């Protein structure tokens, strides 16, 4: 459960970055980051 919480917080931070940037490269990286975080969350849920 703690790992899931950490993944949720990482996702919130990525959302914050995306909402505050107007730089296309940062936006693209932020979207990639969110995709990877979601993969991690899926793995965490499989473990728990």
C-alpha angles and dihedrals in degrees: 000000000000091000090052089052091051090050090051090052091049089052091051090051091050089051090051091052091049094048093051101045131083093179111111095211092052090047091052092048091047091054090049089049092053090050091052092046089053090053089052091050091053090052091048091052090050090054095046 
